[in-house]
Amino acid sequence: RLADLGLTPGITLSVVQANSRGPIIISFKDDVRLALGRGMAYKIKVEPLAL
């Protein structure tokens, strides 16, 4: 399902909101925002970009 929305391996994303409760909101592909439940978000592997 996430791949259908454009969330695919190798994509760059930003965490917009990650409070202690509620969904995690991410942004990717020029202003696509997606709210993920914590269970789904924890299944996504991310790596920080080198600056």
C-alpha positions in Angstrom: 0.0 0.0 0.0 2.8 2.5 0.8 4.5 1.8 -2.5 1.3 2.8 -4.3 1.5 6.2 -2.5 5.1 6.7 -3.6 6.9 5.6 -0.4 9.5 3.3 -2.0 13.0 2.2 -1.1 15.6 5.0 -1.6 13.2 7.9 -1.2 14.1 10.9 0.9 11.5 11.8 3.5 11.1 14.2 6.5 9.4 13.6 9.8 6.9 16.5 10.2 5.4 15.4 13.5 6.1 12.6 16.0 4.5 13.3 19.3 4.5 10.7 22.1 0.9 9.8 21.1 -0.9 9.7 17.8 0.3 9.1 14.3 3.7 10.0 12.9 3.4 12.5 10.0 6.0 12.3 7.2 6.5 14.4 4.1 8.0 13.3 0.8 7.9 13.9 -2.9 7.3 17.7 -3.0 4.7 18.1 -0.3 3.1 14.7 -0.1 2.1 14.3 3.6 1.2 11.0 5.1 0.1 10.1 8.6 1.2 6.6 9.7 0.2 4.7 12.8 3.1 3.9 15.1 2.8 0.2 14.2 3.3 0.9 10.5 5.9 3.6 11.1 8.1 1.2 13.2 8.3 -1.2 10.2 9.9 1.4 8.0 13.7 1.4 8.0 15.3 4.9 7.7 18.9 6.2 7.6 19.9 9.8 8.3 21.4 11.7 5.4 25.1 12.6 5.6 25.4 16.4 5.7 
